[in-house]
Every structure is written in structure tokens, then in C-alpha cells.
Amino acid sequence: MSATSSPEKNKLGLWTSTSLVVGNMIGAGVFLMPAALASFGSISLLGWVFSGIGAFLIARVFSNLSTMLPAATGGPYVYTRHALGDFAGFLIAWGYYISTACANAVISISFVGALSTFLPIMGTSSIVAVLTALGATWLLSWINTLGVTTSGKVQLITTILKLTPLFIVAIGGLFFIHLENFHPFNNTGTSTFAAIAASAGFTLYAYVGVEAATIPAESVVNPGKTIARATMLGLAICTVVYLLGTISVMGLIPPQQLQKSVTPFADAAVIMWGNNARYWVSAGVAIAAFGALNGWTLMQGQIPYAAAKDKLLPAVFARKNKAGVPYAGIVVNAILVSIFIGMNYTAGLVEQFKFLVLLATLTTLVPYAFCAAAYIITRIEKVSFKSAGWIGAIILFITAFSFSLWAIWGIGEHAVALGFLLLLAGIPFYALIIYTNKSQESKNKNQD
């Protein structure tokens, strides 16, 4: 891989890699999270703690894998294939790519929703909304074909801009808290454990994307160290924002009112600084969506690129443009996202779009379980049993794998069944690829 790597100045450094993690994790949906958690009661704050612990375990797995397999572009795909073989690797690449395309459609629609605060026509005209969502999708697809450093700069700038309103509300809100707003503690009518588990399962989705820095590894400066540091640093930043932000918003807005809020962070800002504050928080939501869409678009070029180099996807996905970007995956992603956006704004196809969102949820979580297994297998391969740290490694594997299974179970039977069907749907494509590869090998032997 080093033979094809770009000069150091054209690679992602620590802060840009960290912004990729933070930017992909913090999308527009995080701004709505306090309202969604209000129905649980303040016990949901413990949900953030437990999901944060689980995310820490997953982050440690990816951090350790990035150290053992530096410069391995493809993240979850390449780790899984290295340890578990071609078929498992293909399933992860297939599911991850499709799910991210679905997620990008959701993010682009969230971006349009945030802009409607400033341009009300976005919320009343489907044509304007569709054109804006498509414009954002194709604009960022074009930006990501200009080079990884260009998309990295966009990611760094948007991450700083999106964190600003979150940190202002999260920190500033601590000085306006009313303790009575944290009652009742448990509003679910279930046991404490059940309430924590339910809220943790909900908040876990805010941590999806913790693996982001591992995917463009070939384009990262000193990937063995940088990716590990960026992953853990990004997780720490997001956890602080999530927890303090939820505490502040819950402490500012009475629970009955918070449950009905569609803009909880903006409502909290209004309480602290007046009506004009709503606009800069809404701007933060729009920037959050734009930045997340940029980060996930970058991922969409790298995953199929890695699989195509291993002859598990058509060779076109491995081609690079003059800027060294594997453009085919980005273009196909933009086409898929455009189709999904159209489905969302077509009355008869809204249910089908919701179906795709459910698939996206599961197939983003499945790689975590695969990578936990890949971690222990790769460690067995690369680290002597006589070395220290094996007890900790085994504990990390067991806890991370168990947490991944729990998270998958937590999204519900319907989503699990649909996701399983999506993964199975990739098998005919895998069979065709293997047949094509063997036919080519046979032809080459006959020519020799």
C-alpha cells in the first residue's frame, strides 16, 4: 500500500482525522436527542453513560486494529477480511456501503429541514426541497473527488462550526439549570435497569461513526498512531458534548414541554439569550448535517475501493482520478442517494424509504461485532502469547462483542430481520464475482 500512498502533505493529520470521527458521529439528529430522551426521564443521562462505555469498547477495538494493521484502507471491511476471509469481508463491504447510502439520504433530508428555518419554502415545496437535497449531495460528491485533503478541510471547518453551538448550549446551560426539571427520575413505568437499557439502546446510535478514521487509512499520516488517537479523541469530544448538552437542555426545559419540542437546543438557547439565538442553533444543525454528509461521502469512495483491490467488487471501483481519489464509489453513492431522496418525497414510496432506513441501522452495527472477532484473531496472529496484555485483550473482545450483539438486539426484531435479508441479498453478487474471477484466472492459465 505504501507504493500507492500520497505525499505526507496530501494526507490527513490528527485533527482532520479527529474531525472525521466527530463530524460523522454528530449529525443533525443529535440536536433532537434531548427531546427524544425526555420521555424516559432524567434516568436517560445514565443511558448516555452506558452507551458511552459501550462505544469506548468499540473504539478501543478499532484503535487496536488500526495499530496492528496500519495503512489498511477500508476500516471494518479490511479488518474483517483479514481475519475472517473474503466472504465475511464482502458481506461487511456490501452491507456498509448500502447502509451508508441510505444514511446519506436521511442526512441530506435533515439538512433541508434545518435550512427551512431560514427559507420556509424548503418546508412547503417538495420540488425545492428535493433540488436542495440533491444539490448538497452532488456538490459534496464533487468536492470529495478533488482529493482527500480538500474533503478533509471541509470536514474540519464544518466540525468546528457545528460544535460551537453545541458547546455554547452545553456549557452555558449549566448556569441556568432548574433541578426540578430532572423529575421524575424514571418516567418509563419499568425497572431502573430496563429504563437504562432502553435509553442506552437509543443513545447508542449517536456513536455510529466512531470507526470513521480507520476507513481512509492509506490517506492518513502515520496511520498506526494517528488513527488510534483520532478515534479515542473523537469519542471523548462527542461524549462530553452529548452528556453535557443533554444535562443542560433537560435542566432548562420542563420535561412535559421538552417531549414536544422539535428544536430542543434552539429552545434552550432562546431561554438563555432570546429569540435570535434560535437562528444560530438552526445554522449549527444545518452545518452538522452538511458536515456529516461530507464525511460519509468520503467513506463511500474508500470501502468499495478496498474491496475492488481485493477483487471482491468490480475493478472500476479501484480506479483513481488525477487527485488520487477512487471516484466510482462516490458517484454510485450519489446516484443511490438521489434515488432514496426521491423516494422520500414521493408519497407512495415513503414507507419504502423508512424500510431502507431500518436496513441502514442494522447494517451499520453488524461490522462492530465482526471487528470485535477480527481483533482477537488478528492479535493471535501478530502478538505472542508470551507477551503481556492478553487478559485485557480477551476481556475487550468479550465485552465489545457482547455489547455489539446487545446493540443489534436493541434495534428490534423487524430491523434485524430486514438487515439479515439485505446481507443475504448480496450473496448472488458475491457468487457472480467469484465466478468471474475464476473464469479470468482460468483464461490466463490457458494463455500461458
C-alpha positions as CSV (number, residue, x, y, z in Angstrom):
1,M,0.0,0.0,0.0
2,S,2.9,2.3,0.6
3,A,3.7,2.3,-3.1
4,T,0.4,4.0,-3.9
5,S,0.3,6.3,-1.0
6,S,0.3,10.1,-1.5
7,P,2.9,12.5,-0.1
8,E,2.6,13.4,3.6
9,K,1.3,16.9,2.9
10,N,-1.6,15.4,1.0
11,K,-2.7,13.2,3.9
12,L,-5.0,13.6,6.8
13,G,-3.4,14.6,10.1
14,L,-4.6,14.1,13.7
15,W,-7.0,16.9,13.9
16,T,-8.5,16.3,10.4
17,S,-8.9,12.6,11.2
18,T,-10.5,13.5,14.6
19,S,-12.9,15.8,12.8
20,L,-13.8,12.9,10.5
21,V,-14.8,10.9,13.6
22,V,-16.6,13.8,15.3
23,G,-18.2,15.0,12.1
24,N,-19.6,11.6,11.2
25,M,-20.9,10.9,14.7
26,I,-22.5,14.3,15.2
27,G,-25.2,14.7,12.6
28,A,-28.4,16.8,12.7
29,G,-30.2,14.1,14.7
30,V,-28.1,14.8,17.8
31,F,-29.8,18.2,18.1
32,L,-33.1,16.4,18.6
33,M,-31.8,13.8,21.1
34,P,-32.8,15.6,24.4
35,A,-36.4,15.8,23.3
36,A,-36.4,12.1,22.3
37,L,-34.9,11.2,25.7
38,A,-37.3,13.3,27.8
39,S,-40.0,10.6,27.9
40,F,-37.5,8.4,29.8
41,G,-36.9,10.9,32.5
42,S,-33.5,12.0,33.7
43,I,-32.5,8.4,34.0
44,S,-31.7,8.7,30.3
45,L,-28.5,10.5,31.4
46,L,-27.3,7.1,32.7
47,G,-28.2,5.8,29.2
48,W,-25.6,8.1,27.8
49,V,-23.1,6.8,30.3
50,F,-23.7,3.2,29.4
51,S,-23.8,3.7,25.7
52,G,-20.6,5.8,26.0
53,I,-18.9,2.8,27.8
54,G,-20.0,0.5,25.0
55,A,-18.8,3.0,22.4
56,F,-15.5,3.2,24.3
57,L,-15.1,-0.6,23.9
58,I,-15.8,-0.5,20.2
59,A,-13.5,2.5,19.8
60,R,-10.7,0.5,21.6
61,V,-11.2,-2.4,19.2
62,F,-10.8,-0.1,16.1
63,S,-8.0,1.7,17.8
64,N,-6.1,-1.5,18.4
65,L,-6.8,-2.9,14.9
66,S,-5.6,0.3,13.3
67,T,-2.3,-0.2,15.2
68,M,-1.9,-3.8,14.2
69,L,-3.0,-3.2,10.6
70,P,-1.8,0.3,9.8
71,A,-2.5,1.8,6.4
72,A,-5.2,-0.8,5.8
73,T,-7.7,1.3,3.8
74,G,-11.3,0.1,4.3
75,G,-11.7,0.0,8.0
76,P,-14.3,-2.5,9.1
77,Y,-14.1,-4.3,5.7
78,V,-10.4,-4.8,5.6
79,Y,-10.2,-5.8,9.3
80,T,-12.9,-8.4,8.8
81,R,-11.5,-9.8,5.6
82,H,-8.0,-10.0,7.0
83,A,-9.2,-12.1,10.0
84,L,-12.3,-13.9,8.7
85,G,-11.8,-14.2,5.0
86,D,-13.2,-13.0,1.7
87,F,-16.9,-13.9,2.2
88,A,-17.2,-12.2,5.6
89,G,-15.3,-9.2,4.2
90,F,-17.6,-8.9,1.2
91,L,-20.7,-9.0,3.5
92,I,-19.4,-6.2,5.5
93,A,-18.4,-4.1,2.5
94,W,-21.8,-4.8,0.8
95,G,-23.9,-4.0,3.9
96,Y,-21.8,-1.0,5.0
97,Y,-21.9,0.6,1.5
98,I,-25.7,0.2,1.1
99,S,-26.5,1.3,4.6
100,T,-24.3,4.4,4.3
101,A,-26.1,5.4,1.1
102,C,-29.4,5.1,2.9
103,A,-28.0,7.2,5.8
104,N,-26.7,9.9,3.5
105,A,-30.2,10.3,2.1
106,V,-31.5,10.8,5.6
107,I,-28.8,13.3,6.4
108,S,-29.4,15.3,3.2
109,I,-33.1,15.5,4.1
110,S,-32.2,16.7,7.6
111,F,-30.0,19.4,6.0
112,V,-33.0,20.6,4.1
113,G,-35.2,20.6,7.2
114,A,-32.6,22.7,9.1
115,L,-32.5,25.2,6.2
116,S,-36.3,25.6,6.3
117,T,-35.8,27.9,9.4
118,F,-34.2,30.4,7.2
119,L,-36.0,29.6,3.9
120,P,-39.6,28.5,4.8
121,I,-40.2,27.4,1.2
122,M,-38.0,24.4,1.9
123,G,-40.7,23.1,4.2
124,T,-43.6,23.8,1.9
125,S,-42.3,23.0,-1.6
126,S,-41.3,19.4,-2.3
127,I,-39.6,20.4,-5.6
128,V,-37.4,23.0,-3.8
129,A,-36.6,20.5,-1.0
130,V,-35.7,17.7,-3.5
131,L,-33.5,20.0,-5.6
132,T,-31.7,21.3,-2.5
133,A,-31.0,17.8,-1.1
134,L,-29.8,16.7,-4.5
135,G,-27.7,19.8,-4.8
136,A,-26.0,19.2,-1.5
137,T,-25.4,15.5,-2.3
138,W,-23.8,16.2,-5.7
139,L,-21.8,19.2,-4.5
140,L,-20.2,17.2,-1.8
141,S,-19.6,14.3,-4.1
142,W,-17.7,16.6,-6.4
143,I,-15.8,18.1,-3.5
144,N,-14.7,14.6,-2.4
145,T,-13.4,13.8,-5.9
146,L,-11.0,16.8,-5.6
147,G,-8.8,15.0,-3.1
148,V,-8.8,13.7,0.4
149,T,-7.2,16.8,1.8
150,T,-9.9,19.0,0.2
151,S,-12.7,17.0,1.8
152,G,-10.7,16.8,5.0
153,K,-10.5,20.6,5.2
154,V,-14.3,20.9,4.6
155,Q,-14.8,18.3,7.4
156,L,-12.5,20.2,9.8
157,I,-14.3,23.5,9.2
158,T,-17.8,22.1,9.5
159,T,-16.9,20.2,12.6
160,I,-15.7,23.3,14.4
161,L,-18.8,25.2,13.3
162,K,-21.2,22.5,14.3
163,L,-19.5,22.0,17.7
164,T,-19.7,25.8,18.6
165,P,-23.5,26.0,19.2
166,L,-23.5,22.6,20.9
167,F,-20.7,23.6,23.3
168,I,-22.2,27.0,24.0
169,V,-25.6,25.5,25.0
170,A,-23.9,22.6,26.8
171,I,-21.6,24.7,28.9
172,G,-23.8,27.9,29.2
173,G,-26.9,25.9,30.1
174,L,-25.2,24.6,33.2
175,F,-25.7,28.1,34.8
176,F,-29.4,28.2,34.1
177,I,-30.4,24.7,35.3
178,H,-33.6,24.2,37.4
179,L,-33.2,21.0,39.4
180,E,-36.9,20.3,39.5
181,N,-36.8,19.7,35.7
182,F,-34.9,16.5,36.4
183,H,-38.0,14.9,38.0
184,P,-39.3,12.3,37.6
185,F,-36.1,10.3,37.5
186,N,-37.6,7.3,35.8
187,N,-40.7,8.1,33.8
188,T,-40.9,4.8,31.9
189,G,-43.0,2.7,34.4
190,T,-40.4,0.0,34.2
191,S,-37.5,-1.1,36.4
192,T,-34.3,1.1,36.6
193,F,-32.3,-1.5,34.7
194,A,-34.9,-1.7,31.9
195,A,-35.1,2.1,31.6
196,I,-31.3,2.4,31.4
197,A,-31.1,-0.3,28.8
198,A,-33.8,1.2,26.7
199,S,-32.3,4.7,26.8
200,A,-28.8,3.4,26.2
201,G,-30.0,1.5,23.2
202,F,-31.5,4.7,21.9
203,T,-28.4,6.9,22.5
204,L,-26.1,4.3,21.0
205,Y,-27.0,5.4,17.5
206,A,-25.3,8.8,18.3
207,Y,-22.0,6.9,18.4
208,V,-22.3,5.3,15.0
209,G,-19.3,6.6,13.0
210,V,-16.7,6.0,15.7
211,E,-14.9,3.8,13.1
212,A,-14.7,6.7,10.6
213,A,-10.9,7.4,10.9
214,T,-10.0,3.8,10.1
215,I,-11.6,3.8,6.6
216,P,-9.2,6.2,4.7
217,A,-6.1,4.7,6.4
218,E,-4.0,4.9,3.3
219,S,-4.5,8.6,3.2
220,V,-3.6,9.3,6.9
221,V,-0.3,10.5,8.2
222,N,1.4,7.8,10.3
223,P,-1.8,5.7,10.5
224,G,-0.6,3.3,13.1
225,K,-0.7,6.2,15.7
226,T,-2.9,8.9,14.2
227,I,-6.0,6.7,13.7
228,A,-5.9,5.3,17.2
229,R,-5.5,8.7,18.7
230,A,-8.2,10.3,16.5
231,T,-10.7,7.6,17.3
232,M,-10.3,7.9,21.0
233,L,-10.1,11.7,20.9
234,G,-13.2,12.0,18.7
235,L,-15.1,9.7,21.0
236,A,-14.1,11.8,24.1
237,I,-15.3,15.0,22.4
238,C,-18.6,13.6,21.4
239,T,-19.3,12.0,24.8
240,V,-18.7,15.3,26.6
241,V,-21.0,17.2,24.1
242,Y,-23.7,14.6,24.3
243,L,-23.8,14.3,28.1
244,L,-23.4,18.0,29.0
245,G,-25.8,19.0,26.2
246,T,-28.5,16.7,27.4
247,I,-28.0,17.8,31.1
248,S,-28.3,21.5,30.1
249,V,-31.3,21.1,27.9
250,M,-33.1,18.9,30.4
251,G,-32.3,21.3,33.2
252,L,-33.6,24.3,31.2
253,I,-36.8,23.0,29.7
254,P,-39.6,21.3,31.8
255,P,-39.9,17.6,30.8
256,Q,-43.5,17.9,29.6
257,Q,-42.5,20.8,27.3
258,L,-39.3,19.1,26.2
259,Q,-41.0,16.0,25.0
260,K,-43.0,18.1,22.5
261,S,-40.0,20.2,21.3
262,V,-38.8,19.7,17.7
263,T,-35.8,22.0,18.3
264,P,-34.7,21.4,21.9
265,F,-31.2,23.0,21.6
266,A,-32.7,26.1,19.9
267,D,-35.4,26.3,22.6
268,A,-32.8,26.1,25.3
269,A,-30.7,28.9,23.6
270,V,-33.9,31.1,23.4
271,I,-34.4,30.7,27.1
272,M,-30.8,31.8,27.7
273,W,-30.2,34.5,25.1
274,G,-33.5,35.4,23.4
275,N,-35.3,34.6,20.1
276,N,-32.4,35.4,17.8
277,A,-30.4,32.5,19.4
278,R,-32.7,30.1,17.6
279,Y,-31.2,31.1,14.2
280,W,-27.5,30.3,15.1
281,V,-28.5,27.0,16.6
282,S,-30.5,26.2,13.5
283,A,-27.4,27.1,11.5
284,G,-25.5,24.7,13.6
285,V,-28.0,21.9,12.7
286,A,-27.6,22.7,9.0
287,I,-23.8,22.7,9.3
288,A,-23.9,19.4,11.3
289,A,-25.9,17.7,8.6
290,F,-23.7,19.1,5.8
291,G,-20.5,18.0,7.6
292,A,-21.8,14.6,8.3
293,L,-22.9,14.2,4.7
294,N,-19.4,15.2,3.6
295,G,-17.7,12.7,5.9
296,W,-19.9,9.8,4.9
297,T,-19.4,10.6,1.3
298,L,-15.7,10.2,1.8
299,M,-16.3,6.8,3.3
300,Q,-18.3,5.8,0.2
301,G,-15.3,6.0,-2.0
302,Q,-12.9,4.1,0.3
303,I,-14.9,1.0,1.2
304,P,-15.6,-0.2,-2.4
305,Y,-12.0,0.8,-3.4
306,A,-10.6,-1.5,-0.8
307,A,-12.9,-4.4,-1.8
308,A,-12.2,-3.8,-5.5
309,K,-8.4,-4.1,-4.9
310,D,-9.1,-7.5,-3.4
311,K,-11.2,-8.4,-6.4
312,L,-14.4,-8.6,-4.4
313,L,-16.0,-5.8,-6.3
314,P,-15.8,-4.8,-10.0
315,A,-12.4,-3.3,-10.9
316,V,-13.9,0.1,-11.8
317,F,-14.2,0.9,-8.0
318,A,-10.4,0.6,-7.7
319,R,-9.7,3.3,-10.3
320,K,-8.5,6.7,-9.1
321,N,-8.7,10.1,-10.8
322,K,-5.8,12.6,-11.1
323,A,-6.3,13.6,-7.4
324,G,-5.8,10.0,-6.3
325,V,-9.5,9.6,-5.3
326,P,-11.4,6.4,-6.0
327,Y,-14.3,8.2,-7.7
328,A,-16.5,5.3,-8.8
329,G,-17.8,4.5,-5.3
330,I,-18.6,8.2,-4.7
331,V,-20.5,8.6,-8.0
332,V,-22.5,5.4,-7.4
333,N,-23.3,6.5,-3.9
334,A,-24.6,9.9,-5.2
335,I,-26.9,8.0,-7.6
336,L,-28.2,5.8,-4.9
337,V,-28.7,8.7,-2.5
338,S,-30.6,10.6,-5.2
339,I,-32.9,7.7,-5.7
340,F,-33.6,7.4,-2.0
341,I,-34.2,11.1,-1.7
342,G,-36.8,10.9,-4.5
343,M,-38.4,8.0,-2.7
344,N,-38.8,10.1,0.5
345,Y,-40.5,12.9,-1.3
346,T,-42.8,10.6,-3.3
347,A,-46.0,10.0,-1.2
348,G,-46.4,6.4,-2.4
349,L,-42.8,5.5,-1.6
350,V,-42.3,7.0,1.9
351,E,-42.8,3.6,3.5
352,Q,-40.2,2.0,1.3
353,F,-37.8,4.8,2.3
354,K,-38.5,4.0,6.0
355,F,-37.7,0.4,5.2
356,L,-34.3,1.4,3.8
357,V,-33.6,3.4,7.0
358,L,-34.2,0.4,9.1
359,L,-31.8,-1.6,7.0
360,A,-29.2,1.1,7.3
361,T,-29.4,1.0,11.1
362,L,-28.6,-2.7,11.4
363,T,-26.0,-3.0,8.7
364,T,-24.0,-0.2,10.3
365,L,-24.0,-2.0,13.6
366,V,-23.1,-5.5,12.3
367,P,-19.5,-4.6,11.4
368,Y,-18.8,-3.8,15.1
369,A,-19.5,-7.5,16.1
370,F,-17.4,-8.7,13.2
371,C,-14.5,-6.4,14.0
372,A,-14.5,-7.5,17.7
373,A,-13.9,-11.0,16.5
374,A,-11.4,-9.8,13.9
375,Y,-9.5,-8.0,16.7
376,I,-8.8,-11.1,18.8
377,I,-7.9,-13.2,15.7
378,T,-5.5,-10.6,14.4
379,R,-3.9,-10.3,17.9
380,I,-3.4,-14.1,18.0
381,E,-1.7,-13.8,14.6
382,K,0.5,-10.8,15.4
383,V,1.2,-10.9,19.2
384,S,2.9,-13.7,21.0
385,F,1.0,-15.4,23.9
386,K,4.1,-14.8,26.0
387,S,3.5,-11.0,25.7
388,A,1.7,-9.0,28.3
389,G,-1.8,-7.7,27.9
390,W,-3.6,-10.9,26.8
391,I,-6.1,-10.8,29.7
392,G,-7.1,-7.3,28.8
393,A,-7.4,-8.2,25.1
394,I,-9.6,-11.2,25.9
395,I,-11.8,-9.0,28.2
396,L,-12.0,-6.3,25.5
397,F,-13.1,-8.9,22.9
398,I,-15.8,-10.5,25.1
399,T,-17.2,-7.2,26.2
400,A,-17.1,-5.4,22.8
401,F,-18.6,-8.4,21.0
402,S,-21.3,-8.8,23.7
403,F,-22.1,-5.1,23.5
404,S,-22.4,-5.3,19.8
405,L,-24.9,-8.2,20.0
406,W,-26.9,-6.3,22.6
407,A,-27.0,-3.2,20.4
408,I,-28.2,-5.2,17.4
409,W,-30.8,-6.9,19.6
410,G,-31.9,-3.5,20.9
411,I,-33.0,-2.1,17.5
412,G,-35.8,-4.6,17.3
413,E,-36.8,-7.9,15.6
414,H,-38.2,-6.2,12.5
415,A,-35.0,-4.3,11.7
416,V,-32.8,-7.3,12.5
417,A,-34.8,-9.5,10.1
418,L,-34.7,-6.9,7.3
419,G,-31.0,-6.3,7.8
420,F,-30.3,-10.1,7.6
421,L,-32.2,-10.2,4.3
422,L,-30.2,-7.3,3.0
423,L,-26.9,-9.1,3.8
424,L,-28.3,-12.3,2.1
425,A,-29.2,-10.3,-0.9
426,G,-25.5,-9.7,-1.5
427,I,-24.7,-13.4,-1.9
428,P,-25.7,-13.7,-5.6
429,F,-23.4,-10.7,-6.3
430,Y,-20.6,-12.5,-4.4
431,A,-21.1,-15.7,-6.4
432,L,-21.0,-13.8,-9.7
433,I,-17.8,-12.0,-8.6
434,I,-16.1,-15.3,-7.6
435,Y,-17.2,-17.0,-10.9
436,T,-15.8,-14.0,-12.9
437,N,-12.5,-14.1,-11.0
438,K,-12.1,-17.9,-11.5
439,S,-13.0,-17.6,-15.2
440,Q,-10.4,-14.9,-15.6
441,E,-7.8,-17.0,-13.8
442,S,-8.6,-20.0,-16.0
443,K,-8.3,-17.9,-19.1
444,N,-4.9,-16.5,-18.0
445,K,-3.6,-20.0,-17.4
446,N,-4.7,-21.2,-20.8
447,Q,-3.0,-18.3,-22.4
448,D,0.2,-19.1,-20.6
